[in-house]
Structure formats: structure tokens, C-alpha cells
Amino acid sequence: MTTERNESAAKGRLDTVKHAAATPEAEQPWKELGLKEDEYARIREILGRRPTGAELAMYSVMWSEHCSYKSSKVHLKQFGEKVPVNDAMLVGIGENAGVVDVGQGYAVTFKVESHNHPSYIEPYQGAATGVGGIVRDILAMGARPVAVVDPLRFGAADHPDTRRVLPGVVAGIGGYGNCLGLPNIGGEVVFDACYQGNPLVNAGCIGVMKHEDIHLAKASGTGNKVILYGARTGGDGIGGVSVLASETFESTGPAKRPAVQVGDPFQEKLLIECTLEIFREKLVAGIQDLGGAGLSCATSELASAGSGGMRVELDTVPLRDSSLSPEEILMSESQERMCAIVEPQYVERFMAICEKWDVIATDIGEVTEGSQLEIFWHGEQIVDVPPRSVAHEGPTYNRPYARPDWQDALQADDANKLPRPATSGELREQVLRLVASPNQASKAWITDQYDRFVQGNTVLAMPEDAGMVRIDEESNLGVTMATDGNGRFAKLDPYAGAQLALAEAYRNVATTGAKPLAISDCLNFGSPEDPAVMWQFAEATRGLADGCLELGTPVTGGNVSLYNQTGDAAIHPTPVVAVLGVIDDVNRRTPMAFAEEGQLLYLLGDTREELGGSAWSQVVHDHLGGVPPRVDLGREKLLAEILISASRDGMIDAAHDLSDGGLIQAVTESCLRGGKGARLIVPDGLSAFTFLFSESAGRAVVSIPRSEELRFNDMCGARGLPVTRIGVVDGDEIEVQGEFSIALSELKSAHEATVPGLFA
């Protein structure tokens, strides 16, 4: 009886298409739903009448910044126009995730997305559902998810609110991913006060399939059924990321908790296995996950990409809360749901598989001959829209942008002029401060909460330069992913900062011995309504597109997260780049650990006086100024080729890229990883300080068996890559000859105590 009363009440206040046409002057809450006045006017123009309440709800979530990319797409088009598609690309920008060919008939799909705002409001659920959402994107392409990564950024490590946010985010990522049985193989954890009110919780996933198993999000074939399956629809996540991620936070702190989705990883695990069995039996003609904008997105995108229209009976949607209005059902971002297009002859088998996996499945409509998306509620039509106008023809803004007035002064504040250590003792003390600082310290307290080795195919995982998983147990074919992004560099120069993020991720993949193939990205910025922020975004996207063109790495897709801003305080521009690589035989991978005494240490690349945005300038002087390291993508490409060849031919036993913290950070990490010390010699022409702390790009340190020294030097010389012998793996300390030595035990204590001391 309660359900009947709710249905009657809902019908009594129903705003139908017929009623909307007859009441053109009725007031509507378009502003409260995040629409601008001109956007509302455009909706009326498209429909030739005012929208119904349900239509208004659909347009509001689908035209939000998070879903429509209305402020960013004029810049993002460079990725399609400027960057060539290589032979490996199978599916590019515009689908749930990109797909690349990795050989032997295998295809790999991967993507990175953001769940920033929800994770600040409700850290555990925000982060957990970020993992769940990216996994469903990968699943929707037809692939089995095989690994996840999580690039994270938080406010100051010692701030009380960071102690609120970080443990919840880490628990959410670990709790959801561990329950799914997916190894978490990589990512980053960065602390900076600029992220205090806007932590960045980016999530990536890798999936594997055969070429013939690729599925796309489209609804074609008149009479084909629209089947919603997975969890019931609830009141959690109404508006969710589609609204939360499309406005700035107020300075008063977290709010809007009801808009954060609630995840159930056990339901998602059933959904994954159910969907993969459905794929194996080739029962679907099109499929879409329900993430941002929920049913509004799934129905409009499927219909828009298809060949006809769609009719949906909304009152058949299984609910957790029978009091939900049609508008709320359309806007709900409840998790663990998928929408499939199924030919009538396959419906019975589809339903049987869902029942086998205890997954609720409901026929909610069908593909029609027309061109409209039509939605009905108890027989009354509440939506009649052109689906492309909802899904793909939203507003496009050419936001004004301008180089900020403070940029020149920031770059003129040269970090190279900061006071340097005057004695060997002071140099030693600064090394210890660096390796113990929150950003350079061990993140094992965090990553140990993630299962990195479940499924048994993880080959490399954090703290290695990149994560690697085996995808074929007979041939040992593997794939690698690294994510990188330095907001400090991008603040100093957004164009160069984006290219440095690309270069570092590219270098990290090559350091393991894998060949970089393609990229995904997650572009995290402040409010696009600020011309300075929009300039940062325009410069970063231009830099990334130019960089991908030079490296020959196509962009397969990605995500834009704007409005990462509290009041007038925006985050540093933070383009996070994920590079996917392939390796023919994971047994030939290169780890980072110095494990064999007597091996020779070589530095690859050029070291210059480059300290702008460096870890040393931040840790020792709390300074941000100057210009970031020089970018030479031709050199990065050459370095990658050398590292890949050396790995394949057995010339090197260990390799580690040089980035945050410079050479001393890399050597410390490799020594601690392998439990072996190192004796270092400062090369001629460099000061010990510059040798240890410079963050010049395009560099790596490798350990080489003595038997391979001549062959390695000959290869580098023939290819024109500068290499310098800087020491040997030896003993139980790191010694910089003529300067100082530090026992590994002392370095280990400094490196490993910081993060547990802050958060345990």
C-alpha cells in the first residue's frame, strides 16, 4: 500500500510533456540545478517549449561541467586534431575508455578519472566509488579489469583536515579494490597546502581483452531491448559528481554529503563476472555503465550514438527507495549499475545469466525507429528530447583566459639563488631532511593497505617506477602503467609542466623495460571562470598535445576536473598523465633495486643547475619560484630507447628515473629497495650539491654488471646519449666521496618513519 500511495503521489505532481507545453510560464528551478540563464533558454529553444521537470533534471546533469566539458572541449580537440593515431590505436577519444593493440591478439583498455570533490566530502565512499566507477568504464569496453592505480594529492601533511581526509581515502581505495580482487599497482601520493580544501583523488584502471571482444556504447536495432542490471537505484548520489564537480567549494568546508555515492564492492564483483559471461556469449549489441549523471547519461548517450530513438518506462526501474521522484531516479548516481542493449532473441538468456549471478535485471524499454529519447512514468510521457542535444551537443564556452599578472614575478623568484649548504655536514643534514619529508618519504603505510599481488600476475608494483602485470601466462606478455604530474612545475609554467608530467610517466614506463604506447590524462584545475586558471588549462593542454605529437603517443581519452577551488584559492594546475606500455616478456623487466655488490652505477643524461619547483627548494626553504627544468622530448625518446634496449639485451640489472628529489632521492630509494649501499663520485664540472639535488629531466640511474660496461657504453655512445660513471654498489651506506656518508639503517629510519608518524 505504501508503494501505491507513493506512486499515486508521484503521478499527482507529475510534470508531463503535455503539461509542459500547456504551461510555458511555469517557474522552474534551473538555477538551483546549476544551469545558467542562457543555457535554460537554449533548452527551451531546442524543445520548442519549456522542459518538463524530468527533462530539466537530465539537461542539468548532462550539461554540467563534469559531463559536458563545456569549458574545456575547445582546448581538448587538439588531442584529436594535432596528435596522430598510431597503428596500435583501436578505440580512441569518445568512448568509455581508449583501447590499444598490445600484440598476440590482445587489446588493452585503460583510463584515468577523478573523484575529487566527493572524496573531500565523504573520503571513504568518495574514493571507493571512484575505483568502482573507473572499473565499470573498463568493463563496459568488453575487458576484464586486471589492475588499478591511484594518483592522490592532499593538503599539508601535518594539517588536521589532511588527517581526516587521507585515512578515509586510502581505506576507501583499499576496501573497494581489495574486495574486487584487483591489484593496486601504482600511483602517487603528494602533499601540498594548495590541495588543502580540494584533495585530488584520481583513479585509473587497466583491462584486457581480445580484439574481437571490444564493445561500444551505442543503441542500434529497432526493437532491441534496453536492460538495466545491477544494483537498485537509491537516493544516494543524486546529482553526485555531475553537480559536485561543477562548482567550487565554499570556504566553510565539507557539505553536501547526500550527493556522494555509496559503493558495494561485492555487488560490483558479481556485476563484473555477470557482464563478462554475457560478453562471452555475445548477448549485447551495446553497453554503457551508469556513472556520472546515472540513467540520464546512459540512456541519452546510448541513443545518441545509435541509429534510432529509445523508449524507456522509468517506473520499471528497481528502486531502493520507492519515494524517489522521476527526476531523482534520472539524476541518481547509485553505483554498480549497467545498461545493455539486447536483441529480443537473447533476452531470456541474458536474464538467466543475471539470475545465476544474483544480479537484478529489468527490461526498461526498447530502441525505436524514431529519433527521440522518450521516457514514460506510469504511462505518462515525461521526456521527449533529441538525445544528441542532451549527450553530445551541450554548451561550448570559449572562456576568456589571460596570463596572470603574478606569473612573471613568480618565475623571476629564481630558486637557484636560494642559500645552499655551506659544509659537508650541512649537505648531509639536508639529504636526511629531504628523504624524510612527506613527499619523498616511503608511502608503504599507505600502499600496504592495498593488495598489490592478488590474481598472481603482478610483476612490478609501487614503489617501483611503474606498475606491471602479466597478461598472458604462456608468452609472458605484459603491460605497464605509470602516472605522474608535478603541480609545482605546472604552477611555474603550465606548458612545460604538462610536458614534464608526460615525460616523467613516459620515462618511468621505459625504465622498467616496457615500450610506451599511448596516454590517458586527468586534468585537474581550479575554476574555469577565472581567466588565470583558464590560461593555465589552455597552456597545459597545448603543452600536452605538442608533447604527445613529438613523442608519438596518442591520447586515448581522459578526464577533466575543474572547480578544484575553495573560495578564491585554486589548486596548482595539476595535469596527471598516465602512460601505458607493453613488454614482450615480463621476465626481462628492470626493477629499481640495487641488489648486486660490485655493479657499476651510471647516470644517463645531462645534469644542470635546475632547482625551480624542486623538492629541495620546498623542503629546505618552503619556496616555489623560478622556472621548471628544461624539457627535451627528443632526449626523452632517446633515453627510453636506450633503457628498453638495455633491458631487453640484459645489459642492466636495475634502473630508476630521476625526478622529485634528484639523484640522491633515486639512489636512496634503489639502495633501500635492494638492501645494498653505494659509493658515489661527484662528476667533474658539477658541485656535490647540484649533483645530488638538481631535478634536470631526461635522466636515469642504472646499475650495470661489470661484464656489460663496455657494451653499454658503446651503445650509448653510438646513439649519442651522454652517460657518466658515478659510482659502485657497495657496502651498507651511501657515501658521497669527499663529502659524507650515511648508513642505510639511518636512511631507512628517516625514510620510513614520517608517514606512519603522521597518520598511523
N, C-alpha and C positions, 0 to 999 in steps of 0.2 A: 504493500500500500504506500510505503514511503516513496519508493521509486516512482509509482504512478503519480503521486502528488507533485514530485519534483518535475516530472515530465510535463504535467499539466501547467505548472507554474512557468516552466521554460517556454511552452508554446504560447502562454498568455502574454508574455512580454516579448515575443519573437518579432524581430525586425526582418521581414521578408523582402525579396526583390520587388514584389508588387507594392508593398507598403512604402519602400524607399522611393519608388518612382512617384508615388502619390503624395509624399510629404517632403518636398525638396528643401524646405526651410528648417527642418528639424535640426536642433543643435546636436553636435557630435563631439566626443572628447578627443579630437585628433591631436591636440596639443599635448594632452596628458599621455598619449601613446607615443610621443616622440616625433611626430610629424611636424614639418614646417607648414606655414600657411600656403605657400606656393605649391608644396607637394600635395596638400589636400585638394587644392584647386585642380591640380593635374589629374588626380584620381577621378574627380567629378567629370573632367573633360573626357577621359578615357571611357568612362562608363556611360556618359550622356545623362547622368543623374547623380544624386548623392549615393555614396556607398551604403550598404547595409552595415549593421554592427559587425557581422562576421567578415565581410569584405574589408572593412576598415581595420579589423584586427590582423588580417592577412597582409595587407599592404604595409601596415605599421612595422611588423616584424621583418618582412622581406625587403622593405626599403630602408631598414636600419643600416647604420654604417657597417656593422659586423657582417651582415648578409649581402648587402648590395655593393659594397666597396665604392660608394658614390663619390668619395673624396679622393680615392687612390687609383681608380681604374684608368684615368687618363695617363698616369705615370706607369702603371703596370703593363700597359700594352707594349712597352719597349721589350719586355721579355719574349713576346711573340714575334715582334717585328724585327728586332735587332739581332737576337741570338739565334743562330742556325740550329736546326734539328739534326742530330747525328743519326747514324744508322741504328743505334741502339734504342732510340725512342719508339715506343709502341703506342702509348697514350700520353697526351700532353695536357696542357692547361685547360681547365673547364670541366673535368670530371672530378669524382670524389678524391682521386689521387692519381699521380702520374705512374706510368709503367715503363720499364726498360727491359731490354733483352740482355740477359747475362750469359747466354750460351747454353749448349746442351739441351735446348728446347725449353729452358726455364725463363720465366719472366718474374721480375721483382717490382713490387709497387711500394711506394714509400711517401711519407708526407709528414710535415710538422705543422701543428696548430697551437693556438693559445687558449688558455682558460684563466686569464689573469684576474679579471675583476671578481668572478665567483670565488676564486681561491683566497682573495683578501677578505671577503665577507664571511665565508664558511670554509676555512682552509682544508679540512679533511674531505668534505664532499666536493668542493670545487676542484681539487686536484684529482680525486678519484674519478669523477665523471669526465675530466679532461682525458684521462687514459682511456676510459670506456668509449668516448666519442671518436678518438683517433683510431682506435682498434676497429670500430664499425665502419669507418671510412675505408679502411684497408680491406675489410671483409666484403664490403659492397662491390669491390672490383673483381671479386671472384677468387681472392687469395686467402691462404691460411696465414694468419698473423704469426710471426716467428720471433719477434723481439720488439722491445720498446726502448726509447731513450727519453730523457727529461732534462732539457736545459732550464735551469732555475736561477732567478735573481731575487735577492731580498734586500731589505734596508740594512742599516748599520748592524753589524753582528752583535753589538752589545746593547742595542735598543730594546726596551721591554716589549714593544709590539712585534719585533722580529722573533722574540721567544714565544709569542702567541702564534705567529703565522707559520714559521718554519717547521716545528714538530708536527703540526697538523697536516701540512702539505706533504711532508715526507711520509707520514703514516698513511695518508690517502693514496699516494702513488704506490707505496709498497703493498698496502692492503688490497687494493684492486688488482694490480698487476700480478701479485703473488697468487691470489685466488684464481686468476685466469690461467696460471701456469705459463706465463710469458717471461722470459729472461729480460731483465733491465740491464742493457749492456753499455750504456754511455750517457753522456750529457755533461752538464756543468753546474756548479754552484758558485755564484758570485754575490758578494756583499757590497753595497754602496748606498750611502744615505739618500741618493736620488730615488731609490726604489722604496722608500720608507712607507709611503701610502699606496704604492702601486707595485706590489711584487709581480714578477713575470714568471708564470708557470706555463711553459711551453711543453708540448708533448709530441713525440714522434713515434712512428711505428713502421716496421718493415713487414711485408707479406710476400709469400712465394706461391707461384702457380705455374702451370704450363701455358704456353702461348694460347692454346685453343680454349682455355678456361676464362679468358678475360670477359667480364660483364660490364655493361654500361648502364647509366641511369636514363632510361627512356621508356615511354609508354606507347607502344605501337600495336596495331592489330585490333580492328574494331571487334568488340565483343569479348576481348580478353579481360580477365577479372583482376581487380585491384584488391590485393590481400594484405591486410595489416597483421603482422605477427610479432610476438614477443610479449613484453610486459604490458599490463593495463595502463591506461592513461590516467594520471593523477593531477593534483593541483600544484605539485612541486615543479619548479622550473617554468612557471607561466611567464613568458617574456624572456626568461633566462638570459643566456649570453647575448641573444639578439638585441635585447634592450640594455642589459647591464654594460656591455662592452661598447655602447654607442653614446656614452656620456661620461663626463668626468665625475669623480667623487667630490663630495663636499669635504671641507677640512675637518668636519666633526667626527669623521671616522666611519667604521663599518655600519652598514644599514642594509635594508632590502634583503634580508635573509630568505624570505619565502621564494624569491626568484632563483635561488640556487637549486640545481637539480640534486636528486638523491639517487645514488647508484646502488646496484645489486650485482656484484661480480659473478655470483653463482648463476643468476638468471642470464647474464651475458655469456657465460661459458656454455650454457645449454643452447643459447641462440647461435653461437659460433658453430657448434657441432651440427646443429639442425640445419643451418644455412649451407654448410659445406656438403652435407649429404644431399640437400636439394640441388646444389650445383652439380654434384657428381652424376645425378640422374637427369640433368639438363631440363629442369622443370620451369625455369623462369625465362621470360622474354626481356625483362628489365628489372632493375632493383635499385633501391635507394635506402640509405639508413635515415633514421629520424634523429637529427642532432639539433643545431640551432634552427629556431622557428618551427620545429616539430612538423605536424601534419601540413601546415601552411607551405613549408618548404618542399616536403616530399611530394605532395600532390601537384603543386604548381611546376616544380622542376621536371618531374616525370612527364607531365602533359606537355610542357613547353618543348622538351627535347624529342617528343614523339611525333606521330604523324596525324593525330586527330585530337579529339577532345577527351573529356573524362567526366563521368558522373559518379558522385560519392554520396552515400547515405550515412551522414555523420552520426545519426542516433544509433547506428550499429556498432560504433567503436566501443570496445570493452573498457569500462571505467573502474578506477579505484574509489572514485567519489561521484556518486550519482547526482550530486547537486551542481556539477560543473555546467556552465552555460556553453552554448555552441562556440562563442568567441574564445572562451577559456580552453576548450578542447583543441581548437585550431592553433592556439598560441603555446600550449603546454609543451615543454621540452623534457617531459619524463623520459627516462633513459631506457636502454635495452629494447628498442623497437626498430622494426624494419618494414618496408613496404615493397611488395613484389608484384610484378605484372605476370599473370599466369594464363596460358591458353586454357580454354574450358576443359579440354580432354585431360589436362594434367592436374586439375584442381583436387580431385579426390586423392590422388597420390601425394600431392603437396600437403594436404591436411593430415594424411596418415603419418607422414614423417614428423610433422609438428607434434602430433599427439604422442608419437613414440618418445620424443624428447621433452615431453611435458611443457610444450610451448603453445600458448594460446594463439590461434589463428582465426581471422574473421574476414569473410568476403564483404568488403565495404563499398564496392562499386565496380564499374567497368569502363573500358575505353570505348569512346563513342565516335561516330562519323563526323561530328561537328568540330568546331574549332574552339569551343568554350570549355572552361572548367566550371562545372555546375555542382553545387553541393546542396543537399536537402536535409532537413531536420523534421522527422515525423511527417514526411510528405510535402512539406512547405519548402520552397526554394529560397535559400538564404545567401547563395553565392552564384553569380553568373558573370565571370570575368574572362578576358583573354589571358591564358596562362603566362604567355611571354611578358605581358605587362607587369605581372607580379614577380616572376622569377628572373627575367633577363633584361628587362627594359626599364629598370628603375632610374632614378635621377642620376645625372652625371654632373659633378661640380668641378669647375676649374677654379679651385680655391686660390686666392691671392697668396703669393709667397714672396719673401724677401730675406736676403741675408741679414741676420740680426746685427744691430749696432755694436753689440759686445764681442762679436766674433774676432775682429782684428785685435782687440786688447787681449783676448784670451790666447790667441796664437802668439802674440808678442811677448807674453809672460813665459819666457823660454825656460824649460826645465833643465836644460844643460848648464844654466848659470847657478843652480842650487848648490849650496855648500856640500862638498864631498868629504869622505873620511880622510883625516889628516895623517893617521897612523895605521899600521897593520892591525893593531888591536881594535881600533875603531872600525876598520873594514870587516874584521871577523864578527864584531858585535852586530853590525848591520846585516851581515849574511844570516845570522841567527834570528834577528828580528824579521827578516823577510820570510824565511821558511816557516816561521811560526805565525805569521799574520793570517787572519781568517781566510783571505782569498788564496794564499799559497799553501796553507796547511792541509794536511790529509783530510779528506772528506769520508774516510772509512766509516765514521759513526753514522753517516747518512747512508752511504751505499751498502753497508752491511745489512740494512733493513730491507733491501731489495734482493730477491732471488735472482742471481746473475747466471746460474748454471742449470736451471730447470730445463727439461727436454734433452739435455746432454749434448747439444750441438754448439754451445758457446765455446769459442776458441780464444777470443780476447774480450775483456770487459774492463770497465774502469778499475784502476786509474790509468789503463793503457791509453795511448794516443787516440785510438778509435776502437769501437766495438766490432767484433767479427763473429759471424755464425756460419757453420757448415750447412749447406742446403741440399747436398747430395752425398750420402754416406759412402757410395761406391767410388765416385770420382774425386771426392773431397772438394768439390766446387764450393766456394764461399762468397759471402758478401760482407761488406764493411760499411759502417756509417760513423761519421764524426760530425758533431755540431759545435759551432764556435761563433762568438760575437763579442766584441770589446766596445762597450758603450763609452768608455773614456776616450778611445781613439775616435769614435764617431762624433763625440761632442766637439773634439778639436777640429775635425774635418770629416763631415759626413760622407763625402765621396770616397776619400781614401779609407775611412773607417769601414765602409761596406766592403771594399776590395780586400782589406786586411782580414776581415772575417771570412770571406771566400777563400783567400789564400791560405789561412791557417787550417780551415777544415779540409781543403784540398791536400795540403801538406801532411796533415795528420793521417789521412787515408793512405797516402803514398808511403808514409813512414812504416806502416805495417806490411808493406809489400803489395798492396792492392792498387789496381788501376782506377782512378776516379772516372765516373761515368756521367753523372748528372747531379743536379741540385734541387732541393726544396728550400723554402725560406719561411721565416716567421718575422715579420717586420713590425717591431714594437716601438710606438712613438706616442707623443703627447697629443694635445687637441689639434685637429686639422683646421680649426677656426683661428688658430694663432699663426700668422704669416711666417714667423720664425720657425715654428715646428714644421710647417708645410714645406719650407725651404729645405730643412733637414731631410724630410722624406723624399723630396724631389731629387736632391743631390745623392742620397743613398741609393735610390732605385736606379738612377743614371749610372752611378759607380758600379753597382752590382751587374747591370746589364752589359756595360762595357767590359767588365772583368770576365763575365761568362763568355762573351764573344772572343776575347783574347785566349782564354783557356780552352775554348771549345766544349764547354759543359752546358748543355741545355737546361733550362728551368722547366721542371715537370709540373710545378704547381706550388702552392704555398698558402700563406695566411697573412692578413694584415690586422694588427691590433692597434687601434687608435684610442684616443682619450685616456691614455695612461697618465693621468694628471690629477693632482689634488689641489683645488683652488687654482692659483697661478703657477704652481710648481710642477713642471713636466719632468718626466724621467729623462735620462740621457737617451738620445736616439740609439736604439739597440736593434740593429738588423742581425738576426740569428740565422746562420746559414748551415744547412745540413748537406753534406756531400756523401753520395753513395758510390761505393767502389766494388770491384769484383776481383777475386783472386782464384786462379785455376786450381790451386792445391793449397788448402789451409795449412798443410804440414810445412810449407815453405814461408810461413808468416814470420815477421820480425817483431819480437817483443821489445819492451823498453828496458828490461833489467840487464845491468852489467853483472854477469854471473860467472865469468871465467877470468881468474887472475892471469896477468901477463898479457892480456889482449890490449891492443893499441887503441887509443881514443883519438878520433879525428873530428875536427869541426868543418862542416861543409857550408860554404857561403861566406859573405863578407860581413865583418863587424865594424860598425860605425858609431860615432857619438850620437846615439839616438835614445833619448830618455823622455821625450814628451808623452805624457799619459802612461808612463811606465809604472810597474809595481813598486820600484824603488822610490820614485817620487811620491807615490801615495803613502807608502808605509813609513818612510823616514821623515817626509816633510808635509804630508797631508796636502799635496799640491797637485793641481791639474792645470796645465798650461803648456804652450808651445805648439809644436806640430807633431803628428804621429810619425812612426817610421816610414821611410820611403817604400813605395810599392813597386816591385818589378815582377810582373806576372810572367814575363818570358823566362826570368831566372827561376821562378817557382815551378814552371813547367819542366825546365831542365833538371832542377833538383829532384822533382818527382820521378822523372825518367831514370835518373841515377839510382835513387833509392829502390825503385821497383826492380831494376836490372840486378842490382847488388843482392837483393833478397832472393830473386829467382835463381841466381848463379852461385849462391852460397858464399858470397864474399863478406857478409857482415853477420854478426850474431845478435846485435842489439842496435836499436836506433830510437831516438827521441827528438821530437821537434823542439825548437827554441821559440818561446813566446813569452807569456807572462812571467816575469822574474828573471828572464835572460838565461845565460849559460849556467849559472850556479844553481838556479832552481831546477833546471833539467838534469844536471849531473847529480844533484842531491836525490831527486826522485828515482833516477835509474840506479844509483848506488843502494838506496834503501830498499828498492824493489828486489834487487839481486843479492843483497847482503854482502856486497863487496865494496871496498873503498876505491879511491882514485888519487893518483898524484898528477897534478896539473901544472903545466908550464905556461906562463904568460907569453904569447907570441910577440916577436919583435914588432915595434911600432904601436903597440897598444899598452895602455896603463892597465894595471890589475883591476882597477875599478871598472873601466869600460869593458874589459874582457868578461868580467863577472856579471855586470848588471845591464848592459846595453840590450835593447829589445829589437834590434835590427831584424827585419823579416827575411824570409828566404833562407833560413839556416836550420841545420840539424846536427846533432852529435851522434856518432856511431862508434861501436866497438868492433874491431877487426882482428881476426886471428892473424898472428904474425906471418903465417904462410900465405895469406891473401893480400898482404900490404902492397906488394909490387903490382899485382894485377888490378887492385882497386885504384891505386894512384894512376896507373896507365889509362884506365877507363875514364877517370875524371879529367885527366889532362887532355885526352883525345876529344872529350866533349866540351872542354873549356869551363869546367866548374872549379872555382877556387876551393882547395882543401888544405887544411893545416893540421899537422900532428900536434896535439895539445897535451898528451899525457898517456897514462897507462892505468889499467885496472889493477889495483894492488892494495893489500892491507885492510885495515878496519877503520880507516879515517879518510877524510878528504883533505888533502894537503895542497895548498897553492904555494908552490916553491918560492921561497924568498919573502913570503907574506905571513901565512898562518896555517894551522891545521885544526880540524875539528873532528873528534871521534864520532863514528856513526851512531854510537849509543846516545851521545849528546844531541846530535841532529834528529835522531828518531824521537827522543823525548820532546824536543821543541816542535817537531812537525806534527806529532800525533796527539798532543795534549789539548790543543786550542779548541777545536770544535766540540769535543765532549765536555770540556770545561764550561763552555757557553750554554750548551743545550741538553746535556745528559740529565 
